[in-house]
Amino acid sequence: MTTASLNISGTPLTTPLMQIMMCQNIEPGSDPSYEMCKIIYEYHPLGAKMAEAPISIAQSQARKIALAAGPEEELKKAFEEEWNSLGIDAHIFNHVSLSRVYGVASVGILTKNSESWESVNSPLDYAKLYKQEIAINVWDPLNTSGSLVLNQMPNAPDFLKQSGISVAGVSYHRSRTCVKMNEKPIYLGYTTSSFGYVGRSVYQRALYPLKSFLQTMITDDMVSRKAGVLIAKIKQAGSIVDNIMATMAGLKRDVLKESQTNNVISIHPDEDIETLNLQNVNNAMEMSRSNILKNIATSADMPALLLENETLTEGFGEGSEDAKLIAQYVERFRIELQPVYDFFTKIVQFRAWNPEFYKTLQSKYPQVYSTALPWESAFFGWVNNFTAKWPSLIREPESEAIKVEDIRLKAIVSLLQVLLQTMDGPNRAKLIQWAAENFNDMKMMFQTPLILDYEALAEFEPVQGTEGENAGPGKPSEQLSRGDTARTENIVSLLKRHGYHADLPA
């Protein structure tokens, strides 16, 4: 096999990608080096897509943040503003993509006091983070080489576990770093691209078909240059061709070459003009290219549609089989992202919900957050009630989503009609607050949020009904009738069936 090259004035010019990928040494089972993985990521048409496509799809939707306790809107806004100001999504994208390229990658936090940067050997003081300037660095295996070899002693406590990293000879405290491996380490399975017994590059199993894909590109280039060839079957004048006849044949070829739309040319009845027939080549090219892409996708354990870059037959909203396959793959991939998201979530929480932020909440909600309640108690109460979930990639059409919200709305209204007859002031206010919060979540039906004074509702006593009528909220009935009880149970069951699983107000 010869190496493809381009000659200019007799000087061969070859790219790093062609020098490495087109050599004869690459065979099934070849191990990619650090340099080879870097070149594939930088230059190969599928290199960046294999490393970044799953992350791009996973991060295409923002996580839904919820807090069961505290002023949810203020807490969510502070958290999201701090998350975005630090550019956490971009750092996670870089961190995870490098781990897929080389097999392992690390991210670290550096902090700066008023005068200088702190020693990275010291543990991270989360309570002081909001006062400090921080820097987030992402390192590939070459930056951390020597510190992520992993212990191969089966009886050691840190067997095949990373115990810390060093960058350029400087050790980092474990609280400051997060390490992400692509796949799990294997005993005595040394990864050349990662300089240790760690995870594997996404290119490792796909190295040979990645080389074959370059051959399809060379074929495409050759066919594109040959597809415009015209074949002129010109009748020869005789056995002896003199200069005049040769000149006439050349003029015919020039006329054919310069002819275009709206031109008229004349040829002899025995002559013919046609294009180069590449029909059989086309079929072979398409089949070969499709099989190579499927082999690469199988080697990387990812849907082939992500590499083929073809439009789905139906979008994610219709829930087609292709969309479901990609959605399942991305949901599984999001589970692998959870550790690095947890690492940054803790940092952002301490910076966003700091003591100064708590003082503003105390002035806004003095009855809830009194001076007797310390910041630590309120903060860890928020942390314990914090949830962040990924939305599903399979989205319902807008018409179906409106139908679901309409069913929820009717169920909530019916529940209010049943329970408000039996509740005193405080519980009545809680029930109305629960209903209002659910109304505000129905963004497709209600664009403007419903804001009520729940303290005034708790103290309000409506006019009592006459004898024989249902007792007003001020004097609750002894118990619900059997019909109302059954109706309430049906409503609660309906709410849970359509996605509402929280406890109803007492």
C-alpha positions in Angstrom: 0.0 0.0 0.0 1.3 3.4 -0.9 0.8 6.6 1.1 -1.4 9.1 -0.5 0.4 12.4 -1.1 0.3 15.6 -3.0 3.3 16.8 -5.0 4.1 20.4 -5.7 7.3 21.1 -7.7 8.5 17.6 -6.9 8.1 18.0 -3.1 5.8 15.5 -1.4 3.4 17.1 1.1 1.6 14.7 3.5 -0.6 15.7 6.4 -0.1 14.2 9.9 -3.4 12.4 9.6 -2.4 10.7 6.3 1.1 9.9 7.7 -0.3 8.1 10.7 -3.6 6.6 9.5 -2.6 5.4 6.1 0.4 3.4 7.3 0.5 -0.3 6.9 0.9 -1.0 10.6 -2.7 -0.2 11.5 -4.6 -3.5 11.7 -7.6 -4.7 13.7 -6.5 -4.6 17.3 -4.0 -1.9 16.9 -3.6 0.3 20.0 -3.8 4.1 19.4 -1.2 6.3 21.0 -1.7 9.6 22.6 -0.5 11.4 19.5 -2.7 9.3 17.2 -5.8 10.1 19.3 -4.9 13.8 19.3 -4.6 13.8 15.5 -7.8 11.9 15.0 -9.7 14.3 17.2 -8.2 17.3 15.4 -8.3 16.2 11.8 -10.4 13.1 11.2 -13.9 14.0 9.9 -15.4 11.6 12.5 -13.0 12.3 15.3 -14.8 15.2 17.0 -18.2 13.8 16.4 -17.4 10.5 18.1 -16.0 12.4 21.1 -18.5 15.2 21.3 -21.8 14.1 19.8 -23.2 12.3 22.9 -22.3 15.2 25.2 -23.8 17.8 22.8 -27.1 15.9 22.8 -27.1 15.3 26.5 -26.5 19.0 27.2 -29.0 20.2 24.6 -31.5 20.4 27.4 -31.0 22.1 30.7 -31.6 20.2 33.9 -34.8 20.9 35.7 -33.9 22.2 39.2 -36.4 21.9 42.0 -36.3 22.6 45.8 -39.0 21.2 48.0 -38.1 23.7 50.8 -37.3 27.4 50.8 -38.1 30.2 48.3 -37.7 28.1 45.2 -37.6 30.9 42.6 -34.9 32.9 44.4 -32.8 29.8 45.1 -33.1 28.5 41.5 -32.3 31.9 40.0 -29.2 32.4 42.2 -28.0 28.8 41.4 -28.4 29.1 37.6 -26.8 32.6 37.4 -23.7 31.3 39.3 -23.6 28.1 37.2 -23.7 30.1 34.0 -21.3 32.8 35.1 -18.6 30.1 35.8 -19.3 28.4 32.4 -19.7 25.0 34.1 -21.4 23.4 31.1 -18.5 24.3 28.8 -16.0 22.9 31.4 -18.0 19.7 31.7 -18.2 19.4 27.9 -14.4 19.8 27.6 -13.7 17.5 30.5 -15.9 14.6 29.2 -14.9 15.0 25.6 -11.2 14.7 26.5 -11.9 11.6 28.5 -13.5 10.0 25.5 -10.6 11.1 23.2 -7.8 9.7 25.4 -9.5 7.4 27.9 -9.2 9.6 31.0 -9.3 13.3 31.8 -9.3 15.5 35.0 -10.7 18.8 36.1 -9.5 20.8 39.0 -10.4 23.9 41.0 -7.8 26.6 41.9 -8.7 29.3 44.4 -7.3 32.8 45.0 -7.4 34.8 48.2 -7.1 38.6 48.3 -3.4 38.5 47.4 -2.3 35.2 45.9 -3.5 31.7 44.8 -3.9 29.1 47.5 -1.8 26.0 47.6 -3.5 23.2 45.7 -2.4 20.7 48.3 -4.8 22.2 50.9 -8.4 21.0 51.0 -11.1 23.1 49.4 -12.8 25.4 51.9 -16.3 25.5 50.5 -17.6 28.1 53.0 -15.1 30.6 51.7 -15.6 30.0 48.0 -18.0 32.9 47.5 -15.3 35.3 48.6 -12.6 33.9 46.4 -11.7 34.0 42.8 -11.7 30.5 41.3 -10.2 29.0 38.2 -11.3 25.8 36.6 -8.7 23.8 34.6 -9.2 20.7 32.5 -6.2 18.3 32.0 -5.6 15.5 29.5 -3.5 12.4 30.4 -0.2 14.0 29.3 -0.7 16.8 31.9 -1.3 14.2 34.7 1.0 11.4 33.4 2.5 9.4 36.2 -0.2 10.0 38.7 -3.1 8.1 37.1 -1.3 4.7 36.6 -3.6 3.0 39.2 -2.5 0.4 41.7 -2.4 -3.2 40.2 -2.1 -5.0 43.6 -5.4 -6.9 44.1 -5.2 -6.7 47.9 -4.6 -3.0 48.0 -7.4 -0.7 49.2 -6.9 1.5 46.1 -6.9 -1.4 43.7 -7.8 0.1 40.3 -8.9 3.3 42.0 -7.5 6.8 41.5 -6.2 8.3 44.7 -5.3 11.7 43.5 -3.6 13.5 40.7 -0.4 15.5 40.1 -0.1 18.1 37.4 3.5 19.0 36.3 4.8 17.5 39.6 2.3 19.4 41.8 -0.1 17.3 43.8 -3.7 18.3 44.1 -6.0 17.7 47.1 -8.8 15.2 46.2 -11.5 17.7 47.1 -10.2 20.0 44.3 -10.3 17.4 41.5 -12.6 15.1 39.6 -11.4 12.4 37.3 -13.5 11.0 34.4 -12.6 7.7 32.7 -14.1 6.5 29.5 -15.1 2.9 30.4 -13.7 1.1 33.4 -10.1 0.2 34.0 -9.1 -3.5 33.4 -6.5 -5.4 35.4 -3.2 -5.2 33.7 -4.8 -3.5 30.7 -2.4 -0.7 30.0 -3.9 2.2 27.9 -1.2 3.7 25.7 -3.1 6.9 25.0 -3.7 7.5 28.7 -0.3 6.5 30.1 -1.8 4.2 32.7 -4.1 1.3 33.6 -7.2 3.4 33.2 -10.1 3.8 30.7 -9.9 3.5 27.0 -10.2 5.9 24.1 -13.4 5.9 22.1 -11.1 5.4 19.0 -9.4 2.2 20.3 -11.8 -0.4 18.9 -12.7 1.8 15.9 -9.1 2.5 14.7 -9.2 0.2 11.7 -12.6 1.3 10.3 -11.5 4.9 10.9 -8.6 4.2 8.6 -11.0 2.7 6.1 -13.2 5.8 6.2 -10.3 7.8 4.8 -10.2 5.5 1.8 -13.8 6.3 1.1 -12.9 10.0 1.1 -10.1 9.4 -1.4 -12.6 7.4 -3.6 -15.1 10.3 -3.3 -12.4 12.7 -4.5 -11.5 10.5 -7.5 -15.1 9.9 -8.5 -15.9 13.7 -8.3 -13.1 14.4 -10.6 -14.1 11.6 -13.0 -17.8 12.3 -13.0 -17.5 15.2 -15.3 -15.5 13.3 -18.0 -17.2 13.4 -21.5 -16.5 10.6 -23.9 -16.6 11.6 -27.6 -16.9 8.8 -30.1 -15.6 10.6 -33.2 -15.5 8.9 -36.6 -12.0 8.6 -37.9 -11.2 9.9 -41.4 -9.2 6.9 -42.5 -6.1 4.8 -41.8 -3.9 7.8 -42.5 -4.4 10.8 -40.3 -2.6 13.9 -41.4 -2.2 17.2 -39.6 -5.4 18.6 -41.1 -7.6 15.8 -39.9 -6.0 15.8 -36.5 -6.7 19.5 -36.2 -10.3 19.0 -37.2 -10.7 16.3 -34.5 -9.2 18.7 -32.0 -11.6 21.5 -33.0 -14.5 19.1 -32.4 -13.3 18.3 -28.9 -12.8 22.0 -28.2 -16.4 22.8 -29.3 -17.7 19.9 -27.1 -15.7 21.2 -24.2 -16.9 24.8 -24.5 -20.6 23.9 -25.2 -23.2 24.5 -22.5 -26.9 25.0 -21.9 -28.7 26.8 -24.9 -25.8 25.9 -27.3 -26.2 23.7 -30.3 -23.4 21.5 -31.7 -23.5 19.2 -34.7 -21.9 15.7 -34.9 -21.9 13.0 -37.6 -24.7 10.4 -37.4 -22.1 7.7 -36.7 -20.5 9.7 -33.9 -21.7 9.7 -30.3 -21.1 11.7 -27.0 -21.7 10.3 -23.5 -20.5 10.6 -20.0 -18.4 8.2 -18.0 -20.6 5.4 -16.6 -20.0 5.3 -12.8 -23.3 3.6 -11.9 -21.7 0.4 -10.5 -19.0 2.4 -8.7 -21.7 4.5 -7.0 -23.5 1.5 -5.6 -20.3 0.0 -4.3 -19.2 3.3 -2.7 -22.5 3.8 -0.9 -22.6 0.3 0.5 -18.9 0.4 1.6 -19.3 3.8 3.2 -22.5 2.8 5.1 -20.9 -0.4 6.4 -17.8 1.4 7.5 -19.9 4.0 9.5 -21.8 1.1 11.1 -18.6 -0.6 12.1 -17.3 2.6 13.6 -20.5 3.1 15.5 -20.5 -0.5 16.8 -16.9 -0.1 17.9 -17.7 3.1 19.8 -21.0 1.6 21.2 -23.1 4.5 19.9 -26.0 4.7 17.4 -24.9 4.9 13.8 -27.3 7.8 13.2 -25.1 10.0 15.3 -22.3 9.5 12.8 -24.2 9.4 9.6 -25.6 12.8 10.4 -28.9 12.0 8.7 -32.2 13.5 9.7 -34.5 11.3 11.7 -37.5 9.9 9.8 -39.5 11.5 12.6 -38.4 14.0 15.2 -38.0 13.3 18.9 -41.5 14.6 19.5 -43.1 11.7 17.5 -41.2 9.1 19.4 -40.1 7.0 16.4 -37.9 4.0 16.9 -34.8 5.8 15.8 -35.5 8.6 18.2 -36.2 6.2 21.0 -32.9 4.4 20.4 -30.9 7.7 20.5 -32.9 8.8 23.6 -32.1 5.6 25.5 -28.4 6.0 24.6 -28.3 9.6 25.8 -30.2 8.8 29.0 -27.6 6.1 29.8 -24.8 8.5 28.9 -26.3 11.1 31.3 -25.9 8.7 34.2 -22.2 8.6 33.4 -22.1 12.4 33.6 -23.6 12.5 37.1 -20.4 12.4 39.2 -18.9 15.5 37.4 -22.2 17.3 37.7 -22.3 16.5 41.4 -18.8 17.8 41.8 -19.7 21.2 40.3 -23.2 21.4 41.9 -21.7 21.4 45.4 -19.3 24.3 44.4 -22.0 26.3 42.8 -24.4 25.9 45.8 -21.8 27.2 48.3 -21.1 30.2 46.0 -24.7 31.0 45.1 -26.4 30.5 48.5 -23.7 32.2 50.6 -24.3 34.1 53.8 -24.8 37.4 52.0 -27.5 35.9 49.9 -29.1 34.5 53.1 -29.2 38.0 54.5 -31.3 39.2 51.6 -33.7 36.4 52.2 -34.0 37.2 55.9 -34.9 40.8 55.1 -37.5 39.5 52.5 -38.9 36.7 54.6 -38.3 37.7 58.2 -41.0 35.3 59.6 -39.5 32.3 57.8 -35.7 33.0 58.2 -35.4 34.8 61.6 -32.1 35.9 63.0 -32.2 32.9 65.4 -31.8 30.5 62.4 -28.2 30.4 61.3 -27.1 30.3 57.7 -25.7 26.8 58.0 -29.1 25.3 59.0 -30.9 27.1 56.2 -28.2 26.2 53.7 -28.1 22.5 54.4 -31.9 22.4 54.4 -31.8 23.7 50.9 -29.1 21.3 49.8 -31.0 18.3 51.2 -34.1 19.3 49.3 -32.2 20.1 46.0 -33.0 17.9 43.0 -31.8 18.3 39.4 -33.3 16.0 36.8 -32.7 15.7 33.0 -35.9 16.1 30.9 -36.7 13.4 28.5 -35.5 13.8 24.9 -38.8 12.3 23.7 -41.0 15.4 23.7 -44.7 15.2 23.2 -46.3 17.3 20.5 -47.7 20.6 21.7 -51.2 19.5 21.2 -50.8 16.4 23.3 -49.0 18.4 26.0 -51.9 20.9 26.2 -54.3 17.9 26.6 -52.3 16.6 29.5 -52.2 20.0 31.2 -55.9 20.3 30.7 -56.5 17.0 32.5 -54.3 18.0 35.4 -56.1 21.4 35.7 -59.5 19.7 35.8 -58.2 17.3 38.4 -56.8 20.0 40.6 -60.0 22.1 40.4 -62.1 19.1 41.3 -59.8 18.3 44.3 -60.2 21.9 45.5 -64.0 21.7 45.3 -64.0 18.5 47.4 -61.4 19.4 50.1 -62.0 23.1 50.6 -65.3 22.2 52.3 -63.6 20.4 55.1 -60.5 22.6 55.9 -59.8 25.3 58.4 -57.9 28.5 57.6 -54.2 27.4 57.7 -54.8 24.1 55.8 -57.1 25.9 53.3 -54.2 28.4 52.6 -51.8 25.5 52.1 -54.2 23.7 49.7 -54.7 26.9 47.6 -50.9 27.5 47.6 -50.4 23.9 46.3 -52.9 24.5 43.6 -51.4 27.9 42.6 -47.9 26.4 42.3 -49.3 23.7 40.0 -51.0 26.3 38.0 -47.8 28.2 37.6 -46.0 25.1 36.4 -48.5 24.9 33.4 -46.5 27.3 31.3 -48.3 26.4 28.1 -51.7 27.3 29.5 -50.8 30.1 32.0 -48.1 32.6 30.9 -48.5 34.9 33.9 -47.9 33.3 37.4 -50.6 33.4 40.0 -49.4 35.2 43.1 -51.6 35.3 46.3 -51.3 36.4 49.9 -51.4 33.1 51.7 -51.1 34.6 55.1 -54.3 36.6 54.5 -56.0 33.5 53.2 -55.1 31.6 56.4 -56.8 34.3 58.5 -59.8 34.8 56.2 -63.2 33.4 57.5 -65.8 33.2 54.7 -69.6 33.7 55.5 -71.1 30.6 57.0 -73.7 28.7 55.0 -77.2 28.2 56.2 -78.4 25.1 57.9 -78.8 22.2 55.6 -76.1 23.4 53.3 -72.4 22.3 53.4 -70.5 23.9 56.3 -68.2 26.7 55.2 -64.4 26.4 55.5 -64.6 28.1 58.9 -66.5 25.1 60.4 -65.2 21.9 58.7 -67.5 18.9 58.5 -66.9 15.9 60.7 -66.0 13.8 57.7 -66.3 13.5 53.9 -69.1 11.5 52.5 -68.3 8.2 50.9 -68.9 9.6 47.4 -66.5 12.6 48.1 -63.9 10.2 49.5 -64.0 8.0 46.4 -63.9 11.1 44.2 -60.8 12.4 46.0 -59.0 9.1 45.6 -59.8 9.0 41.9 -58.5 12.6 41.5 -55.2 11.8 43.3 -54.8 8.6 41.2 -55.3 10.7 38.1 -52.8 13.3 39.1 -50.1 10.6 39.8 -50.8 8.9 36.5 -50.0 12.2 34.7 -46.7 12.8 36.5 -47.6 14.5 39.8 -46.0 12.4 42.6 -45.6 14.9 45.5 -47.5 14.6 48.7 -50.8 16.5 48.9 -51.2 19.1 51.6 -52.5 18.0 54.9 
